[in-house]
């Protein structure tokens, strides 16, 4: 990324403003035995009472009767357990003599409200003006049967979504034949995505206990990984903040010494300044890559005017090298202001890195860079051409791989990897071509905003 005094201050603004204090965030996790809250969405009254009693006698569990709580949320959320009734075996385990046929697999004459189509359950809080009685209640795992899933599926889907990025697991209690039909491909069941696993009825108490504890253990491990991820992210933010500040001091004081050193020391001073600029560039690229990775490589896009972005980055690279002994000329043929492309807020990083690479990897005494734009109906192609040594054909693809660089290259491969990932996330393309007079042309194709 291009490095100027103004840009250096703004580029690390997120990291440098109100720098975090990581002391409290790095506190060790609690060592007390965790209590897991189980939410029971079981429509059959007797089965629900059996499960409440079973887990109430085991340490480490706090059981919440979700059906009773949600029934009070509104008149439409009531279920009396008469549909899809579940019986009990002699040893008190749950079984399903009627095969647990889901409501939405019955004929219209047998039921008027199928699973996943309940129009008056507690999930419709806004419509009925009801208040979710379980809002704010911690939930670690849900046990649900088919009837309750049909009644409370909408509420359950909303609650799981609010729990992200660590949603609680959901286990279905149903007969073996019901489970097969529930998860069968092509069944069209619109609530299958809510269920993580199934425990077949009649339930083996030991199996149920083991399955519940296994999923709770996985959730605790996921929570611990998420906590460590947050700590490492905070540490990276603190390091970027401190390194960016130190690099700013180095380059700032170094630039004030121009004209104060002997001719013999001018080259050494310029290397120091370029080193500080490169450090800030690495900090910015690492921050942008972190943002891209945490977004899952799916950044928000919008219509963006291309011309001002290109002019800003060209002016920046000109200012960076105006105070150095190296001659850098950048010509630009900007597109009309009306040309817009589909991209995101990190698009300037794409062109900043390409312009910076065109200078850094150039061994010519006078660096010459040309920026041109080709506009078609569907896309806009930006070309950044230089008069450097060029890139061998065998390396034109591998240069975009993370940490890939040539042996004699002064770079680290991070910038081009960022360029590739950003352009891909915008639905565009990036590649290298040979310049007609020698050198390299970096090409970026972005989707054009349609003109109505």
C-alpha positions in Angstrom: 0.0 0.0 0.0 1.3 3.5 -0.8 2.9 5.4 2.0 2.5 9.1 2.5 2.5 11.1 5.8 -1.3 11.8 5.4 -2.1 8.3 4.4 0.1 6.7 7.1 -1.9 8.5 9.7 -5.3 7.6 8.3 -4.5 4.1 7.3 -3.7 3.0 10.8 -6.5 5.2 12.3 -8.6 2.2 13.3 -5.7 0.7 15.2 -4.2 3.9 16.7 -7.3 5.6 17.9 -8.1 4.6 21.5 -5.7 1.7 21.5 -7.0 -1.2 23.5 -5.8 -2.4 26.8 -5.5 -6.2 26.5 -4.9 -7.0 30.2 -8.4 -7.9 31.1 -9.1 -9.7 27.8 -6.2 -12.0 28.4 -7.4 -13.2 31.8 -7.5 -17.0 32.1 -10.9 -18.7 31.7 -12.8 -19.6 34.8 -11.8 -22.9 36.5 -15.2 -23.7 38.1 -17.3 -26.5 36.7 -19.6 -25.1 34.0 -23.4 -25.5 34.4 -25.1 -26.3 31.0 -28.6 -25.1 30.3 -30.7 -27.6 28.4 -33.8 -26.3 26.7 -36.6 -28.9 26.3 -38.9 -28.4 23.4 -40.8 -31.6 23.8 -44.5 -31.5 23.0 -45.6 -34.7 24.8 -46.2 -33.8 28.5 -45.1 -37.1 30.1 -41.9 -37.3 28.0 -41.1 -33.7 28.9 -41.5 -34.4 32.6 -39.3 -37.6 32.3 -36.5 -35.6 30.7 -36.8 -32.8 33.2 -36.5 -35.3 36.1 -33.7 -37.2 34.4 -31.4 -34.2 33.9 -32.4 -32.5 37.2 -30.8 -35.4 39.0 -27.5 -35.0 37.2 -24.9 -32.4 38.3 -23.9 -29.8 35.8 -27.3 -29.4 34.2 -29.9 -26.7 34.4 -33.1 -27.7 32.6 -35.6 -25.2 31.1 -39.0 -26.3 30.1 -39.3 -24.4 26.8 -42.8 -25.5 25.9 -44.3 -24.3 29.1 -42.4 -21.0 28.8 -43.3 -20.4 25.2 -47.0 -21.4 25.6 -47.4 -18.3 27.8 -45.9 -16.1 25.1 -49.2 -16.0 23.1 -52.3 -17.9 22.3 -51.0 -19.3 19.1 -48.1 -21.1 20.7 -49.9 -23.8 22.6 -49.5 -27.5 21.9 -51.3 -30.1 24.0 -49.2 -33.1 22.9 -52.2 -34.9 21.3 -50.7 -34.7 17.8 -47.9 -37.2 17.1 -48.2 -38.5 20.7 -45.1 -40.3 22.2 -45.5 -43.2 24.6 -43.3 -44.6 27.3 -41.6 -47.9 27.7 -41.5 -49.8 31.0 -38.1 -48.5 31.9 -39.3 -44.9 31.5 -37.5 -44.2 28.2 -39.1 -42.3 25.3 -40.6 -44.2 22.4 -43.0 -43.5 19.6 -45.6 -46.2 18.8 -47.1 -44.2 16.0 -43.7 -43.8 14.2 -43.8 -40.0 15.0 -45.2 -39.0 11.6 -44.4 -35.2 11.2 -47.3 -32.9 10.8 -46.3 -31.7 7.4 -46.3 -35.3 6.0 -50.0 -35.8 6.9 -52.7 -35.2 4.4 -54.7 -31.9 4.5 -57.6 -33.8 6.0 -55.5 -34.9 9.0 -53.9 -31.5 9.8 -54.2 -27.9 8.7 -50.9 -26.7 10.0 -47.7 -28.6 9.0 -44.2 -28.5 10.4 -42.4 -25.4 9.4 -45.6 -23.6 8.4 -47.0 -22.7 11.8 -48.4 -19.2 11.4 -49.3 -18.5 15.0 -46.5 -19.8 17.1 -44.3 -17.8 19.4 -41.9 -17.1 16.6 -44.4 -14.5 15.3 -43.7 -12.2 18.2 -44.0 -9.0 16.2 -47.3 -10.1 14.6 -49.0 -11.0 17.8 -47.4 -8.4 20.0 -46.0 -11.1 22.4 -42.7 -11.0 24.3 -40.3 -13.9 24.1 -40.1 -15.2 27.6 -36.7 -16.9 26.9 -35.1 -13.8 25.5 -31.8 -13.3 27.4 -31.9 -16.8 28.8 -28.6 -18.7 28.2 -29.1 -21.9 26.2 -26.4 -24.5 25.6 -28.3 -27.3 23.9 -31.9 -28.0 22.8 -33.8 -31.3 22.8 -36.8 -31.2 20.5 -39.4 -33.6 19.2 -41.1 -33.4 15.8 -44.3 -31.8 17.0 -42.6 -29.1 19.0 -40.3 -28.4 16.0 -43.3 -27.8 13.9 -44.9 -25.4 16.5 -41.8 -23.6 17.6 -39.5 -24.0 14.5 -39.7 -20.3 13.6 -38.8 -19.2 17.1 -36.0 -21.8 17.2 -34.5 -20.6 13.9 -34.5 -17.0 15.1 -32.9 -17.9 18.4 -30.2 -20.0 16.7 -29.4 -17.1 14.4 -29.0 -14.7 17.3 -26.6 -17.1 19.0 -24.1 -16.9 16.1 -21.2 -17.3 15.7 -21.6 -20.0 18.3 -25.2 -21.4 17.9 -26.2 -24.1 20.3 -26.6 -27.7 19.1 -30.1 -29.0 18.5 -30.9 -32.8 19.0 -34.0 -34.3 17.6 -35.9 -37.0 19.6 -37.8 -39.3 17.2 -38.3 -42.8 16.1 -35.8 -44.4 13.7 -38.2 -44.3 10.7 -39.1 -40.7 11.4 -35.4 -39.7 11.6 -34.8 -41.4 8.2 -37.6 -39.6 6.6 -36.7 -36.3 8.3 -33.2 -36.3 7.0 -33.9 -38.0 3.6 -32.6 -36.1 0.6 -35.5 -34.6 -1.4 -37.9 -34.7 1.5 -38.3 -31.0 1.2 -38.4 -30.5 5.0 -37.6 -26.9 5.6 -36.5 -27.3 9.2 -33.8 -29.9 8.7 -31.1 -27.3 8.9 -32.0 -26.5 12.5 -31.2 -30.1 13.7 -27.6 -31.2 14.2 -28.2 -34.8 15.2 -30.9 -37.2 16.3 -31.4 -39.6 19.2 -33.8 -42.4 18.2 -36.7 -43.5 20.4 -37.1 -45.4 22.6 -34.3 -43.5 24.1 -31.4 -45.3 25.8 -30.7 -43.1 28.9 -27.0 -43.8 28.8 -26.8 -43.0 25.1 -28.8 -39.7 25.5 -26.6 -38.6 28.4 -23.4 -39.4 26.4 -24.7 -37.7 23.3 -25.7 -34.5 25.2 -22.4 -34.3 27.1 -20.4 -34.8 23.8 -22.2 -31.9 22.1 -21.8 -29.7 25.1 -18.1 -30.5 25.2 -17.7 -29.6 21.6 -19.6 -26.3 22.2 -17.3 -25.4 25.1 -14.3 -26.2 23.0 -15.6 -24.0 20.2 -16.2 -21.2 22.8 -12.6 -21.5 24.0 -11.3 -21.3 20.4 -13.4 -18.3 19.9 -12.0 -16.7 23.0 -8.5 -17.4 21.9 -9.3 -16.0 18.5 -10.5 -12.8 20.1 -7.3 -12.6 22.2 -5.1 -13.1 19.2 -7.0 -10.5 17.2 -6.6 -8.0 20.0 -2.9 -8.8 20.2 -2.5 -8.3 16.5 -4.4 -4.9 16.8 -2.1 -3.8 19.6 1.0 -4.8 17.6 -0.1 -3.1 14.5 -0.8 0.1 16.5 2.7 0.1 18.1 4.5 -0.9 14.9 2.7 1.7 12.8 3.6 4.4 15.4 7.3 3.4 15.4 7.4 3.3 11.6 5.9 6.8 11.5 8.6 8.1 13.8 11.3 6.5 11.7 10.1 7.8 8.4 9.1 11.2 9.8 12.5 12.0 11.4 14.3 10.4 8.5 12.6 12.7 6.0 13.6 15.8 8.1 17.2 14.8 7.6 17.2 15.2 3.8 19.7 17.9 3.1 21.4 17.6 6.5 23.5 14.5 5.7 26.6 14.2 3.5 26.2 12.9 0.0 27.8 9.7 1.2 25.1 9.2 3.8 22.2 10.2 1.5 21.8 6.7 0.1 21.8 5.2 3.5 19.2 7.6 4.8 17.0 6.9 1.8 17.2 3.2 2.6 16.1 3.9 6.2 13.2 5.9 5.1 12.1 3.3 2.5 12.4 0.7 5.3 10.0 2.7 7.5 7.6 3.1 4.6 7.7 -0.6 3.9 6.9 -1.4 7.5 3.8 0.8 7.5 2.8 -0.8 4.2 3.0 -4.3 5.7 1.0 -3.1 8.7 -1.8 -1.8 6.4 -1.8 -5.0 4.3 -1.9 -7.3 7.3 -4.8 -5.3 8.6 -6.7 -5.5 5.3 -6.0 -9.2 5.0 -7.3 -9.7 8.5 -10.5 -7.8 7.7 -10.9 -9.9 4.5 -10.4 -13.2 6.3 -12.7 -12.4 9.2 -15.4 -11.4 6.7 -15.1 -14.9 5.1 -13.9 -13.4 1.8 -17.4 -12.1 1.3 -17.2 -8.3 1.6 -20.1 -6.0 1.1 -20.1 -4.4 -2.3 -21.6 -1.3 -3.8 -21.4 1.0 -6.8 -18.2 3.0 -6.5 -16.9 5.7 -8.9 -13.6 4.6 -10.2 -11.9 7.8 -11.4 -11.4 9.5 -7.9 -10.0 6.3 -6.4 -7.4 6.0 -9.2 -6.5 9.7 -9.0 -6.1 9.5 -5.2 -3.7 6.5 -5.4 -1.7 8.0 -8.3 -1.3 11.3 -6.4 -0.2 9.3 -3.3 2.5 7.3 -5.1 3.8 10.6 -6.7 4.1 12.2 -3.3 5.9 9.3 -1.7 8.7 9.5 -4.3 8.8 13.2 -4.7 11.3 13.5 -1.8 13.5 10.6 -2.9 16.4 10.6 -5.3 14.7 8.1 -7.6 12.7 9.5 -10.5 9.2 8.1 -10.6 6.8 9.2 -13.3 3.1 8.2 -13.3 0.8 9.0 -16.1 -3.0 8.3 -15.9 -5.7 8.2 -18.4 -8.7 8.2 -16.0 -12.2 7.1 -17.0 -15.1 9.6 -17.0 -16.6 10.4 -13.6 -19.8 8.6 -14.5 -18.1 5.2 -14.7 -18.9 3.1 -11.6 -17.8 -0.4 -10.7 -19.0 -3.1 -8.2 -16.5 -3.1 -5.3 -16.0 -2.3 -1.6 -14.3 0.1 0.7 -10.9 -1.7 0.3 -10.7 -1.1 -3.4 -8.0 1.6 -2.9 -5.8 -1.1 -1.5 -5.9 -2.9 -4.8 -4.5 0.0 -6.8 -2.1 1.2 -4.0 -0.5 -2.2 -4.0 -0.2 -2.5 -7.8 1.3 1.0 -8.0 3.7 0.3 -5.2 4.8 -3.0 -6.7 5.4 -1.3 -10.1 8.0 0.9 -8.3 9.5 -1.5 -5.9 10.2 -4.3 -8.4 11.5 -1.9 -11.1 15.2 -1.8 -11.7 15.1 1.0 -14.3 17.0 4.3 -13.4 13.8 6.3 -14.2 10.6 4.5 -13.3 7.7 5.0 -15.7 4.2 3.9 -14.9 1.1 4.3 -17.0 -2.5 3.8 -15.8 -5.2 3.3 -18.4 -8.8 2.2 -18.3 -10.8 0.2 -20.8 -14.6 0.4 -20.5 -17.0 -2.2 -22.0 -20.6 -2.9 -21.4 -20.1 -5.5 -18.7 -16.8 -4.6 -17.1 -14.1 -2.1 -16.6 -10.4 -3.1 -17.0 -7.7 -1.1 -15.3 -4.2 -1.6 -16.5 -1.1 -0.5 -14.6 2.0 -0.8 -16.9 5.6 -0.3 -15.9 9.0 -0.4 -17.6 10.5 -2.9 -15.2 12.1 -6.3 -15.9 8.8 -8.1 -16.3 7.5 -11.4 -14.9 8.3 -14.8 -16.4 5.3 -16.6 -17.8 5.8 -19.4 -15.4 5.4 -17.1 -12.4 2.4 -14.9 -13.6 0.0 -17.1 -11.6 2.1 -18.0 -8.6 2.9 -14.4 -7.7 -0.7 -14.2 -6.2 -0.1 -17.0 -3.8 0.5 -15.9 -0.1 4.1 -15.3 0.8 5.2 -16.1 -2.8 8.0 -14.0 -4.2 11.1 -14.3 -6.4 14.4 -14.9 -4.8 15.7 -11.5 -5.9 12.4 -9.7 -5.0 12.4 -7.0 -2.3 8.7 -7.7 -1.5 7.1 -10.4 0.6 4.2 -11.6 -1.6 1.6 -10.2 0.9 0.4 -7.3 -1.3 -0.4 -9.3 -4.4 -2.2 -12.0 -2.3 -4.4 -9.2 -0.9 -5.0 -7.8 -4.4 -6.1 -11.2 -5.6 -8.5 -11.9 -2.7 -10.1 -8.5 -2.8 -10.7 -8.6 -6.5 -12.1 -12.1 -6.3 -14.4 -11.0 -3.5 -15.7 -8.2 -5.8 -16.5 -10.8 -8.5 -13.7 -9.5 -10.7 -10.4 -10.8 -12.2 -6.8 -9.9 -11.9 -3.8 -11.1 -14.1 -0.5 -10.0 -15.5 0.5 -9.4 -19.1 3.8 -8.4 -20.8 4.2 -4.8 -21.7 4.8 -4.1 -25.4 8.1 -2.3 -24.8 9.2 -4.5 -22.0 8.0 -4.6 -18.4 4.7 -5.8 -16.9 1.1 -4.8 -17.1 -1.1 -5.6 -14.1 -4.7 -5.9 -15.2 -7.8 -5.7 -12.9 -11.2 -6.3 -14.4 -14.2 -5.2 -12.3 -17.9 -5.5 -12.9 -19.4 -2.3 -14.3 -22.5 -0.8 -12.9 -25.2 -1.0 -15.6 -26.3 2.3 -17.1 -30.1 2.6 -17.0 
